[in-house]
Amino acid sequence: MVTIEDVVRTHGAALLNYATRLVNGDRHTAEDVVQETWIRAWRNLDRLTEDHGSVRGWLMRVAHNIAVDQHRRRARSTEVELPEQDLQHTTTQPPGDDEVATRVVVRDILGALTPIHRDTVVAVYYADRTTASAALALGVPPGTVRSRLHNALHTLRTTVTPRALEAA
């Protein structure tokens, strides 16, 4: 029987290093991610055997998901809601020149992707869906969404020039 102490001893340093990279070097946030990962590992200790797959891979995936959730939570907490009366009297203004130029650049960048990869990127990042929600919307398994995102981001990293990003 594996214990949580064994898992921490074996994978602790690697997990903290990975979490620190995930959160751009913020050690305190990385420690929060790792702590939450250990809680989830403890709750799923019976599944943390090499018979069920890579323990380290599972821990890294959990840490990644926690870091993404924390990032999204922070991003949403900075949004400001308008009072009801302001919503009734607002008018839609046409986008400014900068916004139009950015939209054109983003459209061109996304044009470098195949339609299935582009649809997946749009479903996850622009519609702000989770992998599971995007999978449901696209009618594919969650693993396929993750795979398509990985491939799409790899394609964008290798094909989009820094100059194109500066234009955005």
C-alpha positions in Angstrom: 0.0 0.0 0.0 1.4 3.4 -1.0 1.3 6.2 1.5 1.0 9.9 0.8 4.4 10.3 2.5 5.9 8.0 -0.2 4.2 10.0 -3.0 5.4 13.3 -1.5 8.9 12.0 -1.0 9.1 10.6 -4.5 7.5 13.4 -6.5 7.5 16.5 -4.2 10.5 18.4 -5.6 9.6 17.8 -9.2 6.0 18.9 -8.5 7.1 22.1 -6.8 9.4 22.9 -9.7 6.7 22.3 -12.2 4.1 24.4 -10.3 6.6 27.2 -10.0 7.1 27.2 -13.8 3.3 27.1 -14.2 2.8 30.3 -12.2 5.7 32.2 -13.7 8.1 31.8 -10.7 5.6 32.9 -8.0 6.8 30.6 -5.2 3.9 31.3 -2.8 1.3 30.6 -5.5 3.2 27.5 -6.6 3.2 26.2 -3.0 -0.6 26.8 -2.9 -1.0 24.8 -6.1 1.2 22.0 -4.7 -0.7 21.9 -1.4 -4.0 21.6 -3.2 -2.5 18.9 -5.4 -1.4 16.9 -2.3 -5.0 17.2 -0.9 -6.4 15.7 -4.1 -3.7 13.0 -4.2 -4.5 12.1 -0.6 -8.2 11.8 -1.5 -7.3 9.6 -4.5 -4.5 7.6 -2.9 -6.0 4.3 -3.9 -5.6 5.3 -7.6 -2.0 6.5 -7.3 -0.2 3.4 -8.4 1.8 2.8 -11.6 -0.8 0.1 -12.4 -3.3 2.9 -13.1 -0.8 5.1 -15.0 2.0 7.5 -14.3 1.7 8.9 -10.8 3.9 11.8 -11.7 1.8 12.5 -14.8 -1.4 12.5 -12.8 0.1 14.9 -10.2 1.4 17.2 -12.9 -2.0 17.2 -14.7 -3.8 18.0 -11.4 -1.3 20.8 -10.6 -1.8 22.2 -14.1 -5.6 22.2 -13.7 -5.4 23.9 -10.3 -3.1 26.6 -11.6 -5.4 27.3 -14.6 -8.4 27.4 -12.2 -6.6 29.9 -9.9 -5.6 32.0 -12.9 -9.2 32.1 -14.2 -10.5 32.9 -10.7 -8.1 35.8 -10.4 -9.0 37.1 -13.9 -12.7 36.9 -13.2 -12.4 38.6 -9.8 -11.0 41.7 -11.5 -14.1 42.1 -13.6 -16.5 44.9 -12.6 -20.2 44.5 -12.9 -22.2 47.6 -14.0 -25.3 48.5 -12.0 -28.6 47.5 -13.6 -29.6 51.1 -14.5 -26.3 51.6 -16.4 -26.9 48.5 -18.4 -30.3 49.8 -19.6 -28.8 53.1 -20.9 -25.6 51.9 -22.5 -25.2 52.1 -26.2 -23.0 49.9 -28.3 -20.1 51.8 -29.8 -18.3 50.6 -32.9 -14.9 49.2 -32.2 -11.9 51.6 -32.4 -9.2 51.3 -35.0 -6.9 49.4 -32.6 -9.5 46.8 -31.8 -10.3 46.3 -35.5 -6.6 45.9 -36.3 -6.2 43.4 -33.4 -9.2 41.4 -34.6 -7.7 41.2 -38.1 -4.3 40.0 -36.8 -5.9 37.4 -34.5 -8.1 36.2 -37.4 -5.0 35.8 -39.5 -3.1 34.1 -36.8 -5.9 31.6 -36.2 -6.0 31.1 -40.0 -2.7 29.3 -39.6 -4.6 26.4 -37.9 -6.7 23.7 -39.4 -10.4 24.1 -38.9 -10.7 21.5 -36.2 -7.8 23.1 -34.3 -9.1 26.6 -34.8 -12.6 25.5 -33.5 -11.0 23.9 -30.5 -9.0 27.0 -29.6 -12.0 29.2 -30.1 -14.2 26.9 -27.9 -11.7 26.8 -25.1 -10.0 30.3 -25.0 -12.6 32.6 -26.6 -15.7 31.0 -25.3 -13.8 30.5 -21.9 -14.9 26.9 -21.6 -13.4 24.1 -19.6 -12.0 21.1 -21.5 -15.1 19.1 -20.6 -17.5 21.8 -21.7 -15.6 22.3 -25.0 -15.6 18.6 -25.6 -19.4 18.5 -25.1 -19.9 21.5 -27.4 -17.6 20.1 -30.1 -18.9 16.5 -29.7 -15.6 14.9 -29.0 -13.9 13.3 -26.0 -12.1 15.6 -23.5 -8.8 13.9 -24.4 -9.3 14.9 -28.0 -9.8 18.6 -26.9 -6.6 18.5 -24.9 -4.7 16.9 -27.8 -6.0 19.4 -30.3 -5.1 22.3 -28.0 -1.6 21.0 -27.6 -1.2 20.6 -31.3 -2.7 24.0 -32.1 -0.5 25.8 -29.6 2.5 24.0 -30.9 1.6 25.1 -34.4 1.1 28.7 -33.3 4.4 28.8 -31.5 6.2 27.6 -34.6 4.4 29.6 -37.2 3.5 32.9 -35.7 6.3 35.5 -35.8 7.0 38.0 -33.0 6.3 40.7 -35.5 2.7 39.4 -36.0 2.2 39.4 -32.2 3.5 43.0 -32.0 0.9 44.0 -34.5 -1.8 42.6 -32.2 
